[in-house]
Amino acid sequence: MTSYKLVMPEDMNHYGFLFGGKLLMWIDEIAWMAVSGEYPGFHFVTVGMSDVTFKKSVHPRSVLRFEALRKREGNTSVTYHVDVFSRSIEATAEEHVFQTDITFVRVDAEGGKLALKG
């Protein structure tokens, strides 16, 4: 799944760069949309993200492109790999700024785990 986000002034920290927590929130939302689209009618919760290392700063007025691809499917969980690319609205070239794997578990109404199949 591909999605885009415009980085606005309210997304910046006191140094003028994107808050890391905002980026993680957007990754969670976009990956959740991907898993929900691939498993319609199922309910998922996030259980974890792999490596969370911010290697590049994201500046205001950047457009972020998110690529979320299913990486692994288990009995009750599914993991997506998410790559994040950034480009200034004045530029055409983009750079890879972040990547992580995010895992979701299928749950019932009470939060108990359910199998993905059967």
C-alpha positions as CSV (number, residue, x, y, z in Angstrom):
1,M,0.0,0.0,0.0
2,T,1.3,3.5,-0.8
3,S,0.2,6.6,1.1
4,Y,1.3,10.2,1.4
5,K,1.5,12.8,4.1
6,L,2.3,16.5,4.0
7,V,4.4,17.5,7.0
8,M,2.9,20.6,8.5
9,P,4.3,23.2,11.0
10,E,2.3,21.6,13.9
11,D,4.2,18.3,13.3
12,M,7.5,19.9,14.1
13,N,9.5,19.7,17.4
14,H,11.3,22.6,19.0
15,Y,14.3,22.2,16.7
16,G,12.2,22.5,13.6
17,F,12.2,18.8,12.6
18,L,9.4,16.3,12.5
19,F,8.5,14.7,15.9
20,G,9.6,11.1,15.8
21,G,6.4,10.1,17.6
22,K,4.3,11.7,14.8
23,L,6.1,9.6,12.2
24,L,5.5,6.4,14.2
25,M,1.8,7.3,14.6
26,W,1.5,7.7,10.8
27,I,3.3,4.4,10.2
28,D,0.9,2.7,12.6
29,E,-2.1,4.2,10.9
30,I,-1.0,3.4,7.4
31,A,0.1,-0.1,8.2
32,W,-3.2,-0.7,10.0
33,M,-5.1,0.5,6.9
34,A,-3.0,-2.0,4.8
35,V,-3.7,-5.0,7.1
36,S,-7.4,-4.1,7.4
37,G,-7.6,-3.9,3.6
38,E,-6.0,-7.2,3.1
39,Y,-8.1,-8.9,5.9
40,P,-11.5,-7.3,5.6
41,G,-13.8,-7.8,8.6
42,F,-10.9,-8.8,10.9
43,H,-9.9,-6.6,13.9
44,F,-6.2,-5.9,14.5
45,V,-4.1,-4.3,17.2
46,T,-0.5,-3.3,17.0
47,V,1.9,-5.4,19.1
48,G,5.2,-4.0,18.1
49,M,7.7,-2.3,15.8
50,S,11.1,-3.5,15.0
51,D,14.1,-1.2,14.8
52,V,13.1,2.4,15.5
53,T,16.1,4.4,14.5
54,F,15.7,7.9,13.0
55,K,18.5,8.2,10.5
56,K,17.4,11.3,8.6
57,S,15.7,14.5,9.7
58,V,12.4,15.5,8.1
59,H,11.9,19.2,7.4
60,P,8.7,21.2,7.3
61,R,6.9,21.3,3.9
62,S,8.1,17.8,3.1
63,V,5.9,15.2,1.4
64,L,6.3,11.8,2.9
65,R,5.6,8.6,0.9
66,F,4.9,5.4,2.9
67,E,5.2,2.0,1.3
68,A,3.7,-0.8,3.5
69,L,4.1,-4.4,2.2
70,R,3.2,-7.6,3.9
71,K,6.3,-9.4,5.0
72,R,5.2,-12.3,7.1
73,E,2.0,-14.1,8.2
74,G,1.8,-16.2,11.3
75,N,-1.1,-18.0,13.0
76,T,-2.6,-14.9,14.7
77,S,-0.2,-12.2,13.6
78,V,0.9,-10.4,10.4
79,T,4.0,-8.2,9.9
80,Y,4.4,-5.4,7.4
81,H,7.6,-3.8,6.3
82,V,7.2,0.0,6.0
83,D,9.6,2.3,4.1
84,V,9.3,6.1,4.4
85,F,10.6,8.4,1.8
86,S,10.8,12.2,2.0
87,R,11.0,15.0,-0.6
88,S,10.7,18.8,-0.3
89,I,7.7,20.2,-2.1
90,E,10.1,22.2,-4.2
91,A,12.1,19.1,-5.3
92,T,11.5,16.0,-7.4
93,A,14.1,13.8,-5.8
94,E,13.2,11.9,-2.6
95,E,15.4,10.2,0.1
96,H,14.8,7.2,2.2
97,V,14.4,8.4,5.8
98,F,13.0,5.5,7.8
99,Q,12.1,1.9,7.8
100,T,10.6,-0.6,10.3
101,D,8.6,-3.8,10.5
102,I,5.3,-3.5,12.3
103,T,3.3,-6.5,13.7
104,F,-0.4,-6.7,14.2
105,V,-2.4,-9.4,16.0
106,R,-6.0,-10.4,15.1
107,V,-8.3,-10.0,18.1
108,D,-11.9,-10.6,19.1
109,A,-14.2,-8.0,20.9
110,E,-12.6,-8.8,24.3
111,G,-9.0,-8.5,23.0
112,G,-8.3,-12.2,22.8
113,K,-6.2,-13.6,19.9
114,L,-7.8,-15.2,16.9
115,A,-6.4,-17.2,14.1
116,L,-6.0,-15.5,10.8
117,K,-7.3,-18.6,9.0
118,G,-10.0,-21.1,9.7
